[in-house]
Amino acid sequence: MSLKSFQLNLVNLRPWLTLLAVFWLLASLGLGWLVNSLLILVGLLVLAPVIAFFGFRWWLQRNLIADQCPVCNFEFTGLNNSQSQCPNCGEQLLVQNGHFRRFTPDGTIDVTAIEVPTQSLEE
């Protein structure tokens, strides 16, 4: 190990050593509460994004619904307890209880049509 590489290592450590010396000086002057509060603040800044990420993932797992459109049977995703539009047929849909259902305004009667086979009457 040469003297030049040792000097390069010290250059990389200089900011950390300066920070450690400042904390040690503040703690020795009786300002340990300031050092502790700075460490708590840094800890919160580090932990807050991690907690927010896992909290958002938990919320998304509970509220993201994958189902088929009741009109065209196209499968897509939506947020639970919200209103969305089918990207395939454009039908307005409500997402409730983990399933899509057609959005009908108040006073509208939603009827499901079925095909009835024709029969000819012979006389």
N, CA, C and O atoms as CSV, one atom per row, in Angstrom:
chain,resi,resn,atom,element,x,y,z
A,1,MET,N,N,0.853,-1.175,0.000
A,1,MET,CA,C,0.000,0.000,0.000
A,1,MET,C,C,0.902,1.243,0.000
A,1,MET,O,O,1.757,1.411,0.869
A,2,SER,N,N,0.694,2.066,-0.954
A,2,SER,CA,C,1.553,3.231,-1.091
A,2,SER,C,C,0.955,4.414,-0.337
A,2,SER,O,O,-0.200,4.386,0.089
A,3,LEU,N,N,1.754,5.431,-0.186
A,3,LEU,CA,C,1.320,6.643,0.513
A,3,LEU,C,C,0.221,7.345,-0.271
A,3,LEU,O,O,-0.674,7.948,0.322
A,4,LYS,N,N,0.279,7.275,-1.590
A,4,LYS,CA,C,-0.716,7.947,-2.419
A,4,LYS,C,C,-2.095,7.313,-2.237
A,4,LYS,O,O,-3.084,8.037,-2.118
A,5,SER,N,N,-2.186,5.996,-2.213
A,5,SER,CA,C,-3.488,5.347,-2.025
A,5,SER,C,C,-4.002,5.583,-0.605
A,5,SER,O,O,-5.212,5.690,-0.406
A,6,PHE,N,N,-3.114,5.667,0.380
A,6,PHE,CA,C,-3.539,5.975,1.743
A,6,PHE,C,C,-4.130,7.378,1.829
A,6,PHE,O,O,-5.111,7.598,2.539
A,7,GLN,N,N,-3.534,8.328,1.106
A,7,GLN,CA,C,-4.070,9.686,1.087
A,7,GLN,C,C,-5.432,9.728,0.403
A,7,GLN,O,O,-6.302,10.486,0.833
A,8,LEU,N,N,-5.647,8.932,-0.656
A,8,LEU,CA,C,-6.939,8.874,-1.325
A,8,LEU,C,C,-8.014,8.322,-0.395
A,8,LEU,O,O,-9.152,8.791,-0.416
A,9,ASN,N,N,-7.662,7.327,0.420
A,9,ASN,CA,C,-8.617,6.777,1.379
A,9,ASN,C,C,-8.996,7.809,2.436
A,9,ASN,O,O,-10.154,7.878,2.848
A,10,LEU,N,N,-8.035,8.606,2.875
A,10,LEU,CA,C,-8.332,9.646,3.861
A,10,LEU,C,C,-9.207,10.736,3.271
A,10,LEU,O,O,-10.043,11.305,3.974
A,11,VAL,N,N,-9.029,11.039,1.985
A,11,VAL,CA,C,-9.853,12.050,1.331
A,11,VAL,C,C,-11.308,11.587,1.309
A,11,VAL,O,O,-12.214,12.402,1.486
A,12,ASN,N,N,-11.544,10.308,1.097
A,12,ASN,CA,C,-12.908,9.777,1.089
A,12,ASN,C,C,-13.523,9.754,2.481
A,12,ASN,O,O,-14.742,9.863,2.619
A,13,LEU,N,N,-12.712,9.615,3.499
A,13,LEU,CA,C,-13.206,9.551,4.874
A,13,LEU,C,C,-13.340,10.918,5.536
A,13,LEU,O,O,-13.989,11.029,6.576
A,14,ARG,N,N,-12.752,11.946,4.969
A,14,ARG,CA,C,-12.712,13.257,5.594
A,14,ARG,C,C,-14.102,13.804,5.959
A,14,ARG,O,O,-14.271,14.283,7.080
A,15,PRO,N,N,-15.117,13.756,5.052
A,15,PRO,CA,C,-16.426,14.302,5.444
A,15,PRO,C,C,-17.066,13.540,6.613
A,15,PRO,O,O,-17.718,14.140,7.468
A,16,TRP,N,N,-16.873,12.226,6.642
A,16,TRP,CA,C,-17.452,11.430,7.729
A,16,TRP,C,C,-16.739,11.706,9.050
A,16,TRP,O,O,-17.370,11.781,10.104
A,17,LEU,N,N,-15.436,11.854,8.981
A,17,LEU,CA,C,-14.682,12.167,10.204
A,17,LEU,C,C,-15.039,13.556,10.718
A,17,LEU,O,O,-15.128,13.756,11.929
A,18,THR,N,N,-15.243,14.507,9.835
A,18,THR,CA,C,-15.641,15.859,10.235
A,18,THR,C,C,-17.015,15.829,10.900
A,18,THR,O,O,-17.223,16.479,11.925
A,19,LEU,N,N,-17.949,15.080,10.323
A,19,LEU,CA,C,-19.282,14.961,10.903
A,19,LEU,C,C,-19.222,14.303,12.278
A,19,LEU,O,O,-19.895,14.749,13.207
A,20,LEU,N,N,-18.431,13.256,12.415
A,20,LEU,CA,C,-18.268,12.600,13.711
A,20,LEU,C,C,-17.653,13.553,14.736
A,20,LEU,O,O,-18.069,13.565,15.894
A,21,ALA,N,N,-16.671,14.348,14.322
A,21,ALA,CA,C,-16.033,15.304,15.237
A,21,ALA,C,C,-17.022,16.378,15.684
A,21,ALA,O,O,-16.996,16.789,16.844
A,22,VAL,N,N,-17.894,16.841,14.782
A,22,VAL,CA,C,-18.891,17.856,15.142
A,22,VAL,C,C,-19.885,17.274,16.139
A,22,VAL,O,O,-20.226,17.929,17.123
A,23,PHE,N,N,-20.357,16.041,15.894
A,23,PHE,CA,C,-21.277,15.410,16.844
A,23,PHE,C,C,-20.624,15.205,18.210
A,23,PHE,O,O,-21.253,15.432,19.244
A,24,TRP,N,N,-19.365,14.777,18.211
A,24,TRP,CA,C,-18.666,14.556,19.472
A,24,TRP,C,C,-18.498,15.874,20.228
A,24,TRP,O,O,-18.651,15.912,21.449
A,25,LEU,N,N,-18.183,16.951,19.511
A,25,LEU,CA,C,-18.022,18.261,20.131
A,25,LEU,C,C,-19.333,18.750,20.734
A,25,LEU,O,O,-19.351,19.252,21.858
A,26,LEU,N,N,-20.445,18.605,19.985
A,26,LEU,CA,C,-21.751,19.020,20.511
A,26,LEU,C,C,-22.144,18.207,21.736
A,26,LEU,O,O,-22.685,18.753,22.697
A,27,ALA,N,N,-21.875,16.906,21.709
A,27,ALA,CA,C,-22.215,16.058,22.854
A,27,ALA,C,C,-21.360,16.417,24.072
A,27,ALA,O,O,-21.851,16.376,25.200
A,28,SER,N,N,-20.107,16.763,23.863
A,28,SER,CA,C,-19.240,17.107,24.991
A,28,SER,C,C,-19.601,18.464,25.592
A,28,SER,O,O,-19.297,18.717,26.758
A,29,LEU,N,N,-20.243,19.340,24.818
A,29,LEU,CA,C,-20.646,20.648,25.324
A,29,LEU,C,C,-21.995,20.597,26.044
A,29,LEU,O,O,-22.490,21.628,26.499
A,30,GLY,N,N,-22.583,19.430,26.148
A,30,GLY,CA,C,-23.879,19.326,26.813
A,30,GLY,C,C,-25.039,19.508,25.856
A,30,GLY,O,O,-26.168,19.730,26.292
A,31,LEU,N,N,-24.790,19.419,24.581
A,31,LEU,CA,C,-25.856,19.547,23.599
A,31,LEU,C,C,-26.206,18.179,23.003
A,31,LEU,O,O,-26.494,18.056,21.812
A,32,GLY,N,N,-26.172,17.177,23.847
A,32,GLY,CA,C,-26.500,15.826,23.400
A,32,GLY,C,C,-27.930,15.717,22.914
A,32,GLY,O,O,-28.231,14.916,22.030
A,33,TRP,N,N,-28.816,16.524,23.489
A,33,TRP,CA,C,-30.212,16.505,23.039
A,33,TRP,C,C,-30.325,16.923,21.583
A,33,TRP,O,O,-31.188,16.437,20.852
A,34,LEU,N,N,-29.421,17.855,21.157
A,34,LEU,CA,C,-29.427,18.296,19.765
A,34,LEU,C,C,-28.962,17.178,18.836
A,34,LEU,O,O,-29.525,16.967,17.762
A,35,VAL,N,N,-27.923,16.466,19.272
A,35,VAL,CA,C,-27.425,15.343,18.487
A,35,VAL,C,C,-28.501,14.264,18.393
A,35,VAL,O,O,-28.742,13.711,17.320
A,36,ASN,N,N,-29.152,13.965,19.531
A,36,ASN,CA,C,-30.202,12.936,19.525
A,36,ASN,C,C,-31.368,13.333,18.625
A,36,ASN,O,O,-31.892,12.500,17.886
A,37,SER,N,N,-31.773,14.588,18.684
A,37,SER,CA,C,-32.894,15.000,17.848
A,37,SER,C,C,-32.516,14.984,16.370
A,37,SER,O,O,-33.356,14.659,15.531
A,38,LEU,N,N,-31.278,15.325,16.034
A,38,LEU,CA,C,-30.843,15.231,14.641
A,38,LEU,C,C,-30.827,13.780,14.167
A,38,LEU,O,O,-31.214,13.492,13.035
A,39,LEU,N,N,-30.380,12.861,15.033
A,39,LEU,CA,C,-30.370,11.443,14.662
A,39,LEU,C,C,-31.785,10.906,14.509
A,39,LEU,O,O,-32.050,10.104,13.614
A,40,ILE,N,N,-32.694,11.339,15.370
A,40,ILE,CA,C,-34.091,10.915,15.254
A,40,ILE,C,C,-34.692,11.453,13.959
A,40,ILE,O,O,-35.416,10.739,13.265
A,41,LEU,N,N,-34.396,12.704,13.635
A,41,LEU,CA,C,-34.904,13.295,12.399
A,41,LEU,C,C,-34.381,12.561,11.167
A,41,LEU,O,O,-35.143,12.304,10.235
A,42,VAL,N,N,-33.111,12.225,11.149
A,42,VAL,CA,C,-32.540,11.468,10.034
A,42,VAL,C,C,-33.172,10.080,9.965
A,42,VAL,O,O,-33.468,9.582,8.879
A,43,GLY,N,N,-33.377,9.460,11.118
A,43,GLY,CA,C,-34.027,8.146,11.143
A,43,GLY,C,C,-35.439,8.192,10.594
A,43,GLY,O,O,-35.853,7.293,9.863
A,44,LEU,N,N,-36.182,9.238,10.943
A,44,LEU,CA,C,-37.535,9.380,10.409
A,44,LEU,C,C,-37.528,9.616,8.905
A,44,LEU,O,O,-38.379,9.095,8.184
A,45,LEU,N,N,-36.568,10.401,8.437
A,45,LEU,CA,C,-36.464,10.650,6.994
A,45,LEU,C,C,-36.129,9.380,6.224
A,45,LEU,O,O,-36.523,9.229,5.068
A,46,VAL,N,N,-35.405,8.469,6.862
A,46,VAL,CA,C,-35.069,7.207,6.209
A,46,VAL,C,C,-36.239,6.233,6.281
A,46,VAL,O,O,-36.520,5.539,5.304
A,47,LEU,N,N,-36.929,6.169,7.428
A,47,LEU,CA,C,-37.993,5.188,7.616
A,47,LEU,C,C,-39.321,5.579,6.979
A,47,LEU,O,O,-40.089,4.700,6.590
A,48,ALA,N,N,-39.610,6.856,6.864
A,48,ALA,CA,C,-40.911,7.291,6.338
A,48,ALA,C,C,-41.180,6.780,4.922
A,48,ALA,O,O,-42.280,6.282,4.683
A,49,PRO,N,N,-40.247,6.870,3.967
A,49,PRO,CA,C,-40.544,6.330,2.633
A,49,PRO,C,C,-40.747,4.814,2.631
A,49,PRO,O,O,-41.560,4.300,1.862
A,50,VAL,N,N,-40.021,4.104,3.477
A,50,VAL,CA,C,-40.169,2.649,3.539
A,50,VAL,C,C,-41.560,2.290,4.060
A,50,VAL,O,O,-42.228,1.422,3.500
A,51,ILE,N,N,-41.993,2.953,5.127
A,51,ILE,CA,C,-43.322,2.696,5.678
A,51,ILE,C,C,-44.400,3.103,4.682
A,51,ILE,O,O,-45.401,2.401,4.538
A,52,ALA,N,N,-44.211,4.232,3.990
A,52,ALA,CA,C,-45.188,4.669,2.994
A,52,ALA,C,C,-45.271,3.673,1.838
A,52,ALA,O,O,-46.366,3.410,1.341
A,53,PHE,N,N,-44.156,3.119,1.404
A,53,PHE,CA,C,-44.152,2.147,0.309
A,53,PHE,C,C,-44.942,0.897,0.691
A,53,PHE,O,O,-45.799,0.450,-0.071
A,54,PHE,N,N,-44.659,0.333,1.859
A,54,PHE,CA,C,-45.371,-0.875,2.270
A,54,PHE,C,C,-46.837,-0.585,2.573
A,54,PHE,O,O,-47.694,-1.431,2.317
A,55,GLY,N,N,-47.138,0.585,3.111
A,55,GLY,CA,C,-48.536,0.959,3.343
A,55,GLY,C,C,-49.299,1.105,2.039
A,55,GLY,O,O,-50.451,0.679,1.956
A,56,PHE,N,N,-48.691,1.693,1.019
A,56,PHE,CA,C,-49.343,1.842,-0.280
A,56,PHE,C,C,-49.557,0.484,-0.937
A,56,PHE,O,O,-50.603,0.245,-1.540
A,57,ARG,N,N,-48.568,-0.413,-0.823
A,57,ARG,CA,C,-48.740,-1.768,-1.375
A,57,ARG,C,C,-49.881,-2.491,-0.696
A,57,ARG,O,O,-50.666,-3.158,-1.370
A,58,TRP,N,N,-50.000,-2.382,0.626
A,58,TRP,CA,C,-51.080,-3.035,1.363
A,58,TRP,C,C,-52.428,-2.471,0.912
A,58,TRP,O,O,-53.367,-3.233,0.682
A,59,TRP,N,N,-52.533,-1.140,0.783
A,59,TRP,CA,C,-53.783,-0.513,0.355
A,59,TRP,C,C,-54.142,-0.936,-1.065
A,59,TRP,O,O,-55.311,-1.188,-1.355
A,60,LEU,N,N,-53.149,-1.018,-1.958
A,60,LEU,CA,C,-53.385,-1.386,-3.342
A,60,LEU,C,C,-53.838,-2.838,-3.458
A,60,LEU,O,O,-54.703,-3.147,-4.278
A,61,GLN,N,N,-53.271,-3.734,-2.653
A,61,GLN,CA,C,-53.700,-5.128,-2.674
A,61,GLN,C,C,-55.153,-5.267,-2.232
A,61,GLN,O,O,-55.872,-6.133,-2.731
A,62,ARG,N,N,-55.581,-4.439,-1.319
A,62,ARG,CA,C,-56.957,-4.516,-0.843
A,62,ARG,C,C,-57.952,-3.849,-1.791
A,62,ARG,O,O,-59.122,-4.232,-1.802
A,63,ASN,N,N,-57.534,-2.879,-2.578
A,63,ASN,CA,C,-58.464,-2.081,-3.367
A,63,ASN,C,C,-58.359,-2.251,-4.875
A,63,ASN,O,O,-59.208,-1.717,-5.589
A,64,LEU,N,N,-57.380,-2.956,-5.395
A,64,LEU,CA,C,-57.255,-3.150,-6.829
A,64,LEU,C,C,-58.011,-4.417,-7.220
A,64,LEU,O,O,-57.704,-5.503,-6.730
A,65,ILE,N,N,-58.996,-4.277,-8.099
A,65,ILE,CA,C,-59.879,-5.371,-8.481
A,65,ILE,C,C,-59.668,-5.696,-9.957
A,65,ILE,O,O,-59.655,-4.799,-10.800
A,66,ALA,N,N,-59.502,-6.977,-10.265
A,66,ALA,CA,C,-59.432,-7.440,-11.655
A,66,ALA,C,C,-60.682,-8.282,-11.909
A,66,ALA,O,O,-60.896,-9.296,-11.245
A,67,ASP,N,N,-61.504,-7.863,-12.866
A,67,ASP,CA,C,-62.752,-8.557,-13.165
A,67,ASP,C,C,-63.102,-8.325,-14.631
A,67,ASP,O,O,-62.412,-7.585,-15.332
A,68,GLN,N,N,-64.172,-8.958,-15.085
A,68,GLN,CA,C,-64.610,-8.810,-16.465
A,68,GLN,C,C,-65.762,-7.820,-16.548
A,68,GLN,O,O,-66.586,-7.718,-15.639
A,69,CYS,N,N,-65.800,-7.100,-17.653
A,69,CYS,CA,C,-66.896,-6.173,-17.920
A,69,CYS,C,C,-68.174,-6.999,-18.096
A,69,CYS,O,O,-68.160,-7.986,-18.832
A,70,PRO,N,N,-69.284,-6.620,-17.437
A,70,PRO,CA,C,-70.523,-7.391,-17.589
A,70,PRO,C,C,-71.160,-7.253,-18.966
A,70,PRO,O,O,-72.058,-8.025,-19.302
A,71,VAL,N,N,-70.717,-6.291,-19.771
A,71,VAL,CA,C,-71.303,-6.085,-21.090
A,71,VAL,C,C,-70.531,-6.861,-22.156
A,71,VAL,O,O,-71.130,-7.600,-22.937
A,72,CYS,N,N,-69.201,-6.697,-22.195
A,72,CYS,CA,C,-68.411,-7.296,-23.283
A,72,CYS,C,C,-67.434,-8.373,-22.811
A,72,CYS,O,O,-66.717,-8.940,-23.635
A,73,ASN,N,N,-67.382,-8.669,-21.519
A,73,ASN,CA,C,-66.496,-9.690,-20.922
A,73,ASN,C,C,-65.009,-9.387,-21.108
A,73,ASN,O,O,-64.188,-10.304,-21.104
A,74,PHE,N,N,-64.660,-8.121,-21.268
A,74,PHE,CA,C,-63.256,-7.715,-21.359
A,74,PHE,C,C,-62.711,-7.605,-19.945
A,74,PHE,O,O,-63.307,-6.929,-19.106
A,75,GLU,N,N,-61.586,-8.259,-19.666
A,75,GLU,CA,C,-61.019,-8.236,-18.312
A,75,GLU,C,C,-60.065,-7.057,-18.166
A,75,GLU,O,O,-59.171,-6.856,-18.989
A,76,PHE,N,N,-60.269,-6.283,-17.106
A,76,PHE,CA,C,-59.391,-5.160,-16.788
A,76,PHE,C,C,-59.447,-4.903,-15.291
A,76,PHE,O,O,-60.197,-5.566,-14.574
A,77,THR,N,N,-58.662,-3.946,-14.816
A,77,THR,CA,C,-58.585,-3.671,-13.389
A,77,THR,C,C,-59.191,-2.316,-13.065
A,77,THR,O,O,-59.233,-1.422,-13.910
A,78,GLY,N,N,-59.659,-2.177,-11.833
A,78,GLY,CA,C,-60.216,-0.923,-11.346
A,78,GLY,C,C,-60.080,-0.867,-9.842
A,78,GLY,O,O,-59.761,-1.869,-9.202
A,79,LEU,N,N,-60.321,0.300,-9.279
A,79,LEU,CA,C,-60.254,0.474,-7.835
A,79,LEU,C,C,-61.620,0.202,-7.216
A,79,LEU,O,O,-62.646,0.643,-7.733
A,80,ASN,N,N,-61.623,-0.531,-6.101
A,80,ASN,CA,C,-62.854,-0.890,-5.415
A,80,ASN,C,C,-63.594,0.365,-4.949
A,80,ASN,O,O,-62.970,1.355,-4.566
A,81,ASN,N,N,-64.927,0.316,-4.983
A,81,ASN,CA,C,-65.808,1.420,-4.573
A,81,ASN,C,C,-65.557,2.688,-5.381
A,81,ASN,O,O,-65.526,3.790,-4.835
A,82,SER,N,N,-65.378,2.516,-6.683
A,82,SER,CA,C,-65.193,3.674,-7.559
A,82,SER,C,C,-65.965,3.439,-8.856
A,82,SER,O,O,-66.518,2.364,-9.087
A,83,GLN,N,N,-65.986,4.459,-9.682
A,83,GLN,CA,C,-66.653,4.372,-10.975
A,83,GLN,C,C,-65.580,4.395,-12.049
A,83,GLN,O,O,-64.647,5.195,-11.982
A,84,SER,N,N,-65.708,3.519,-13.041
A,84,SER,CA,C,-64.739,3.491,-14.124
A,84,SER,C,C,-65.451,3.221,-15.440
A,84,SER,O,O,-66.665,3.023,-15.475
A,85,GLN,N,N,-64.691,3.216,-16.503
A,85,GLN,CA,C,-65.240,3.006,-17.828
A,85,GLN,C,C,-64.492,1.855,-18.477
A,85,GLN,O,O,-63.264,1.790,-18.410
A,86,CYS,N,N,-65.222,0.955,-19.100
A,86,CYS,CA,C,-64.601,-0.190,-19.782
A,86,CYS,C,C,-63.768,0.334,-20.952
A,86,CYS,O,O,-64.277,1.092,-21.777
A,87,PRO,N,N,-62.492,-0.059,-21.034
A,87,PRO,CA,C,-61.661,0.424,-22.142
A,87,PRO,C,C,-62.037,-0.203,-23.482
A,87,PRO,O,O,-61.637,0.305,-24.529
A,88,ASN,N,N,-62.794,-1.291,-23.469
A,88,ASN,CA,C,-63.145,-1.967,-24.715
A,88,ASN,C,C,-64.449,-1.433,-25.308
A,88,ASN,O,O,-64.496,-1.052,-26.477
A,89,CYS,N,N,-65.522,-1.409,-24.481
A,89,CYS,CA,C,-66.826,-1.003,-25.021
A,89,CYS,C,C,-67.258,0.388,-24.563
A,89,CYS,O,O,-68.212,0.935,-25.117
A,90,GLY,N,N,-66.597,0.971,-23.586
A,90,GLY,CA,C,-66.916,2.319,-23.136
A,90,GLY,C,C,-68.063,2.387,-22.146
A,90,GLY,O,O,-68.518,3.485,-21.825
A,91,GLU,N,N,-68.547,1.260,-21.649
A,91,GLU,CA,C,-69.666,1.236,-20.702
A,91,GLU,C,C,-69.224,1.786,-19.343
A,91,GLU,O,O,-68.141,1.457,-18.857
A,92,GLN,N,N,-70.069,2.627,-18.733
A,92,GLN,CA,C,-69.797,3.134,-17.385
A,92,GLN,C,C,-70.060,2.015,-16.389
A,92,GLN,O,O,-71.120,1.391,-16.411
A,93,LEU,N,N,-69.082,1.762,-15.507
A,93,LEU,CA,C,-69.189,0.660,-14.559
A,93,LEU,C,C,-68.906,1.137,-13.155
A,93,LEU,O,O,-68.133,2.073,-12.947
A,94,LEU,N,N,-69.541,0.484,-12.184
A,94,LEU,CA,C,-69.248,0.688,-10.775
A,94,LEU,C,C,-68.476,-0.523,-10.281
A,94,LEU,O,O,-68.786,-1.656,-10.650
A,95,VAL,N,N,-67.479,-0.288,-9.453
A,95,VAL,CA,C,-66.719,-1.380,-8.866
A,95,VAL,C,C,-67.164,-1.486,-7.418
A,95,VAL,O,O,-66.852,-0.627,-6.593
A,96,GLN,N,N,-67.895,-2.547,-7.121
A,96,GLN,CA,C,-68.396,-2.738,-5.759
A,96,GLN,C,C,-68.245,-4.199,-5.372
A,96,GLN,O,O,-68.534,-5.095,-6.165
A,97,ASN,N,N,-67.791,-4.431,-4.146
A,97,ASN,CA,C,-67.625,-5.773,-3.588
A,97,ASN,C,C,-66.754,-6.669,-4.476
A,97,ASN,O,O,-67.004,-7.870,-4.573
A,98,GLY,N,N,-65.767,-6.110,-5.103
A,98,GLY,CA,C,-64.829,-6.883,-5.889
A,98,GLY,C,C,-65.301,-7.254,-7.279
A,98,GLY,O,O,-64.653,-8.065,-7.940
A,99,HIS,N,N,-66.410,-6.691,-7.751
A,99,HIS,CA,C,-66.929,-7.012,-9.081
A,99,HIS,C,C,-67.388,-5.732,-9.781
A,99,HIS,O,O,-67.752,-4.746,-9.142
A,100,PHE,N,N,-67.358,-5.781,-11.123
A,100,PHE,CA,C,-67.885,-4.678,-11.920
A,100,PHE,C,C,-69.379,-4.889,-12.130
A,100,PHE,O,O,-69.842,-6.008,-12.349
A,101,ARG,N,N,-70.113,-3.802,-12.060
A,101,ARG,CA,C,-71.530,-3.857,-12.425
A,101,ARG,C,C,-71.855,-2.584,-13.184
A,101,ARG,O,O,-71.195,-1.558,-13.022
A,102,ARG,N,N,-72.891,-2.671,-14.019
A,102,ARG,CA,C,-73.263,-1.524,-14.849
A,102,ARG,C,C,-73.728,-0.369,-13.983
A,102,ARG,O,O,-74.404,-0.562,-12.972
A,103,PHE,N,N,-73.358,0.828,-14.393
A,103,PHE,CA,C,-73.790,2.032,-13.680
A,103,PHE,C,C,-75.129,2.462,-14.252
A,103,PHE,O,O,-75.248,2.750,-15.443
A,104,THR,N,N,-76.126,2.503,-13.395
A,104,THR,CA,C,-77.448,2.958,-13.824
A,104,THR,C,C,-77.868,4.109,-12.926
A,104,THR,O,O,-77.829,3.977,-11.703
A,105,PRO,N,N,-78.265,5.225,-13.500
A,105,PRO,CA,C,-78.721,6.355,-12.693
A,105,PRO,C,C,-80.004,5.990,-11.942
A,105,PRO,O,O,-80.685,5.030,-12.302
A,106,ASP,N,N,-80.326,6.747,-10.912
A,106,ASP,CA,C,-81.538,6.507,-10.128
A,106,ASP,C,C,-82.757,6.561,-11.033
A,106,ASP,O,O,-82.855,7.427,-11.903
A,107,GLY,N,N,-83.681,5.640,-10.829
A,107,GLY,CA,C,-84.908,5.604,-11.607
A,107,GLY,C,C,-84.810,4.765,-12.865
A,107,GLY,O,O,-85.803,4.603,-13.574
A,108,THR,N,N,-83.631,4.228,-13.157
A,108,THR,CA,C,-83.455,3.398,-14.351
A,108,THR,C,C,-83.598,1.935,-13.953
A,108,THR,O,O,-83.026,1.488,-12.959
A,109,ILE,N,N,-84.359,1.207,-14.733
A,109,ILE,CA,C,-84.511,-0.222,-14.493
A,109,ILE,C,C,-83.577,-0.948,-15.454
A,109,ILE,O,O,-83.696,-0.809,-16.672
A,110,ASP,N,N,-82.652,-1.718,-14.902
A,110,ASP,CA,C,-81.678,-2.437,-15.714
A,110,ASP,C,C,-82.240,-3.824,-16.017
A,110,ASP,O,O,-82.536,-4.596,-15.105
A,111,VAL,N,N,-82.381,-4.128,-17.283
A,111,VAL,CA,C,-82.972,-5.391,-17.716
A,111,VAL,C,C,-81.905,-6.190,-18.453
A,111,VAL,O,O,-81.174,-5.647,-19.281
A,112,THR,N,N,-81.823,-7.467,-18.151
A,112,THR,CA,C,-80.916,-8.350,-18.860
A,112,THR,C,C,-81.723,-9.124,-19.891
A,112,THR,O,O,-82.652,-9.853,-19.545
A,113,ALA,N,N,-81.369,-8.962,-21.140
A,113,ALA,CA,C,-82.105,-9.620,-22.224
A,113,ALA,C,C,-81.583,-11.035,-22.426
A,113,ALA,O,O,-80.383,-11.292,-22.334
A,114,ILE,N,N,-82.503,-11.939,-22.702
A,114,ILE,CA,C,-82.117,-13.308,-23.021
A,114,ILE,C,C,-82.699,-13.660,-24.388
A,114,ILE,O,O,-83.708,-13.096,-24.811
A,115,GLU,N,N,-82.062,-14.578,-25.055
A,115,GLU,CA,C,-82.525,-14.968,-26.380
A,115,GLU,C,C,-83.537,-16.096,-26.240
A,115,GLU,O,O,-83.278,-17.101,-25.578
A,116,VAL,N,N,-84.673,-15.920,-26.860
A,116,VAL,CA,C,-85.731,-16.923,-26.818
A,116,VAL,C,C,-85.799,-17.566,-28.203
A,116,VAL,O,O,-85.945,-16.870,-29.208
A,117,PRO,N,N,-85.692,-18.893,-28.252
A,117,PRO,CA,C,-85.754,-19.537,-29.571
A,117,PRO,C,C,-87.165,-19.414,-30.161
A,117,PRO,O,O,-88.164,-19.467,-29.444
A,118,THR,N,N,-87.212,-19.254,-31.444
A,118,THR,CA,C,-88.516,-19.093,-32.096
A,118,THR,C,C,-89.105,-20.459,-32.394
A,118,THR,O,O,-88.393,-21.410,-32.717
A,119,GLN,N,N,-90.392,-20.530,-32.279
A,119,GLN,CA,C,-91.113,-21.748,-32.601
A,119,GLN,C,C,-92.238,-21.386,-33.558
A,119,GLN,O,O,-92.925,-20.380,-33.380
A,120,SER,N,N,-92.407,-22.184,-34.529
A,120,SER,CA,C,-93.497,-21.916,-35.449
A,120,SER,C,C,-94.699,-22.768,-35.047
A,120,SER,O,O,-94.562,-23.944,-34.709
A,121,LEU,N,N,-95.856,-22.159,-35.091
A,121,LEU,CA,C,-97.085,-22.847,-34.749
A,121,LEU,C,C,-97.660,-23.485,-35.994
A,121,LEU,O,O,-97.884,-22.819,-37.004
A,122,GLU,N,N,-97.888,-24.737,-35.915
A,122,GLU,CA,C,-98.497,-25.432,-37.048
A,122,GLU,C,C,-99.992,-25.554,-36.815
A,122,GLU,O,O,-100.439,-25.946,-35.737
A,123,GLU,N,N,-100.716,-25.231,-37.789
A,123,GLU,CA,C,-102.172,-25.281,-37.616
A,123,GLU,C,C,-102.739,-26.506,-38.231
A,123,GLU,O,O,-103.951,-26.718,-38.183
